[in-house]
Each structure stands twice: as C-alpha cells, then as structure tokens.
Amino acid sequence: MSISKFKTVTIAGGTNKVDHIIAEAFLDDGSYQIKILRRKPENDNKMAKSLASKGAEIVYVDYNENYNLVKALKGTDVLISALNVDLDGATYCNTQAPAKDASVKRFIPSVKMKVKAHPITDNKNKFRDYVEESGLEYTYIYFGLLQEHILRCGFDIKEKKATFYDDVSKKIPTTSFSDFGKYTVESLKTPEARNSEITVAGANMSLNEYIDIFEKVSDSNGKQL
C-alpha cells in the first residue's frame, strides 16, 4: 500500500449517520486535513461537534450557490460526496458540479449500490457520465447493503419472524459502517483506484444464512444473547 498523495479531504454531508463514519475513519487515520460541508443555516448538531472536537473544520454552505461552493472547496484535494440523492437528476448534478471549478484533484461521488432501473440510481448513472466527461479524476465505491440495515429486509427479532419478498437463497453483499469508512480511506492510498471503481463486501450471504445466525445468537424468547 502506497502513501497517499492527497492532504486535504472535504466531505459533503459528513454529519449524517453513514457519512459520519466516513469522516471518523479519516480522522482516525490522521493523515489528512478534514473539512466537513454542512447545509445552511447553522444549527446545533452532536455529530458535527464531535468531528470538530477531533480536528475537522465545519463549513456551512448553500448547495444552490455555485460561487460559494467553489470558494468552500478551494484547497481541497479530494471531495467525497455523502449527500442524499435528489430524485431530480439536474439538481443532483448541480450540487456536486463545483468540484471541477475548484480544481479538486479527485472526486468520490455518492454511488453506494449497483441497482438497475430505479430513479435514484438512474440519476447516479447519469452523474457518472457527467463526471467522466468533465475530466475529473474519480473513484466509485460500491458497498452493497449496510449490515446495520439488514433487519430492514424483513426480520422481526422481537416476534422471531421473518417475511421476505425475494429469493431467500440469493447471496446479498453486505458491508459494515466501519469497514466502508476504512475502505474509503484506503482508496486514496491505492494507485489502482484512480479513475476506477471499487466493490466492497464484508460478507456475501443469503437471507437463510442470516436467519441461521439470528437463531444461534438468540435464546428461546428471541432475546439477543
């Protein structure tokens, strides 16, 4: 693993739950100056305070003001977008477009999962085309389903029931919050990540296999051991 050529990392939207993990991973690594972009107006946020206490710079911006966004991004080597995706593809592009105007060296957009025929992912695919046509250096990181969200797939631990609407034997790639943060950090130290995509999977198991795990770690009352 080589040493990163980048020094300053800006994370757009770094105070939501998943995004906070990415910011924490960079701060724990200690190799970078970290800037967090938050939406105006300024407001009290525990995650922002926590990141600031560890050395991150918190900057409030209006994502609809290109000039101020470019100003906020000046000096940024790597821009990581953790913004929620607007269903309006044009808005999605406009909020992240200033990266090139600010001479950002590498852009890691919000892509997350490979899913076909969905309005959100369709917009992300259009944005991929925009990034590549712009000449920006980029890295796409796909991490599948977050392991911390697996219960949303039909598990009811309290009632010891599971209701699925898909093939229970189908393998599902999943990754933990913390691992996704670590892989994002390491991507900046990996030459092969330049203008390419990385697929991360901490596990690749079926829903049936998850049921077996839940049964093993639960007592007869369905309580987690």
C-alpha positions in Angstrom: 0.0 0.0 0.0 1.5 3.4 -1.0 1.3 6.6 0.9 -1.5 9.0 -0.3 -0.5 12.0 -2.4 -3.5 13.8 -1.1 -3.5 16.1 2.0 -6.9 17.8 2.3 -10.2 15.9 2.2 -13.6 17.6 2.1 -16.7 15.6 2.9 -20.0 17.0 1.7 -22.8 15.9 4.1 -20.5 14.3 6.7 -22.7 14.6 9.7 -25.4 12.1 8.9 -25.1 8.6 10.3 -23.3 6.8 7.5 -21.4 9.9 6.4 -20.2 10.5 10.0 -18.5 7.1 9.9 -16.5 8.1 6.8 -15.4 11.3 8.4 -14.4 9.4 11.6 -12.3 6.9 9.6 -10.3 9.8 8.0 -9.8 11.5 11.4 -8.7 8.2 12.9 -6.2 7.7 10.1 -4.7 11.0 10.9 -3.1 11.6 7.5 -5.4 14.3 6.2 -6.8 17.7 7.0 -10.6 17.2 7.1 -13.3 19.7 6.1 -17.0 18.9 6.6 -19.6 20.8 4.5 -23.0 21.2 6.2 -26.1 22.8 4.8 -27.0 26.3 5.9 -28.5 27.6 8.1 -26.1 26.8 11.0 -27.7 24.6 13.6 -26.7 22.5 16.7 -25.5 19.0 15.7 -23.9 16.5 18.0 -22.1 14.7 15.2 -20.7 18.0 13.9 -19.5 18.9 17.3 -17.8 15.5 17.8 -16.0 15.8 14.4 -14.9 19.4 15.2 -13.5 18.3 18.6 -11.3 15.8 16.7 -9.9 18.4 14.4 -12.4 18.6 11.5 -13.3 22.1 10.1 -17.0 22.6 9.8 -18.1 24.8 6.9 -21.8 25.8 6.3 -22.8 26.2 2.6 -25.7 26.6 0.3 -25.6 23.8 -2.3 -27.5 26.0 -4.7 -24.8 28.7 -4.7 -22.1 27.6 -7.1 -19.7 30.6 -6.3 -19.8 29.9 -2.5 -19.4 26.2 -3.0 -16.3 26.7 -5.2 -14.9 29.1 -2.5 -15.5 26.5 0.2 -13.8 23.8 -1.9 -10.6 25.8 -2.6 -7.6 23.9 -1.5 -9.4 20.6 -1.5 -7.5 17.6 -2.9 -10.3 15.1 -2.5 -14.1 15.7 -2.4 -16.2 12.9 -1.0 -19.9 13.4 -1.6 -22.2 11.8 1.0 -25.2 13.9 0.1 -28.6 12.3 -0.1 -29.7 11.9 -3.7 -32.5 14.2 -5.0 -34.8 12.5 -7.4 -34.2 15.4 -9.8 -31.1 14.4 -11.7 -30.3 18.0 -12.7 -30.3 19.1 -9.0 -28.1 16.2 -8.1 -25.5 17.2 -10.8 -25.7 20.9 -9.8 -24.9 20.3 -6.2 -21.7 18.4 -6.9 -20.5 20.1 -10.1 -18.3 22.8 -8.4 -15.6 20.1 -7.8 -14.0 20.8 -11.2 -14.2 24.6 -10.9 -12.4 24.4 -7.5 -9.6 22.3 -9.1 -10.4 19.3 -6.8 -7.9 16.5 -7.7 -10.2 13.5 -7.0 -13.9 13.2 -6.7 -15.6 10.3 -4.9 -19.3 10.7 -5.6 -22.2 9.2 -3.7 -22.9 5.9 -5.5 -23.2 3.2 -2.8 -25.1 0.3 -4.5 -25.4 -1.1 -8.0 -29.1 -1.3 -8.7 -30.8 -1.2 -12.1 -34.0 0.5 -13.2 -34.5 2.8 -10.3 -35.0 6.6 -10.4 -32.2 7.3 -7.8 -29.7 5.0 -9.4 -30.6 6.2 -12.8 -29.6 9.7 -11.7 -26.4 8.4 -10.3 -25.6 6.7 -13.5 -26.2 9.9 -15.4 -23.9 11.7 -13.0 -21.2 9.1 -13.6 -21.3 10.1 -17.2 -21.1 13.8 -16.3 -18.1 13.2 -14.0 -16.2 11.2 -16.6 -16.9 13.7 -19.4 -15.7 16.5 -17.1 -12.2 15.2 -16.9 -12.3 14.9 -13.1 -10.2 12.2 -11.5 -12.6 9.9 -9.8 -13.2 6.7 -7.7 -16.5 5.0 -7.4 -17.0 2.8 -4.3 -19.9 0.3 -4.1 -20.6 -1.4 -0.8 -23.9 -3.2 -1.2 -26.3 -3.3 1.7 -25.1 -2.0 5.0 -25.0 -4.8 7.6 -26.5 -2.5 10.2 -29.6 -2.2 8.0 -30.1 -6.0 7.4 -33.1 -6.1 9.8 -35.0 -3.9 7.3 -35.0 -6.8 4.9 -37.9 -8.5 6.7 -36.6 -9.6 10.1 -38.7 -9.2 13.2 -36.3 -10.2 16.0 -38.8 -9.5 18.8 -41.5 -11.7 17.3 -39.0 -14.2 16.0 -40.5 -13.9 12.5 -39.1 -13.1 9.0 -41.1 -12.1 6.0 -39.3 -12.0 2.7 -40.3 -11.0 -0.9 -37.3 -12.3 -2.7 -35.3 -15.5 -3.1 -34.1 -16.4 0.4 -31.2 -18.4 -1.1 -29.8 -15.5 -3.1 -26.5 -14.1 -1.9 -26.5 -10.5 -0.8 -23.2 -8.5 -0.5 -23.2 -6.5 2.8 -20.6 -4.2 4.5 -20.5 -2.7 7.9 -20.4 1.1 8.5 -16.9 1.0 9.9 -15.4 -1.2 7.1 -16.9 1.2 4.4 -15.2 4.1 6.1 -11.9 2.3 6.2 -12.0 1.2 2.6 -12.8 4.8 1.5 -9.6 6.0 3.4 -7.5 3.2 1.8 -8.7 4.0 -1.7 -6.7 7.2 -1.6 -3.5 5.2 -0.9 -4.2 2.7 -3.8 -2.9 3.8 -7.2 -5.3 1.4 -8.9 -8.3 3.3 -7.5 -7.7 6.2 -9.8 -10.5 6.5 -12.4 -11.9 3.1 -11.5 -14.5 1.5 -9.2 -14.1 -0.5 -6.0 -16.6 -3.1 -4.9 -16.6 -3.8 -1.2 -18.2 -6.7 0.5 -17.6 -7.7 4.1 -19.9 -10.7 3.7 -21.8 -12.4 0.9 -24.6 -14.4 2.5 -28.3 -15.3 1.8 -31.3 -14.4 3.9 -31.5 -18.0 5.0 -27.9 -17.8 6.3 -28.8 -14.7 8.3 -31.8 -16.5 9.8 -29.4 -19.3 11.0 -27.1 -16.7 12.6 -30.0 -14.9 14.4 -31.2 -18.3 15.7 -27.8 -19.1 17.1 -27.4 -15.8 18.9 -30.9 -15.7 20.4 -32.4 -17.6 23.3 -35.8 -19.3 23.3 -37.5 -16.0 24.0 -36.0 -14.3 20.9 -33.7 -12.1 23.0 -30.2 -11.5 21.6 -27.5 -13.3 23.6 
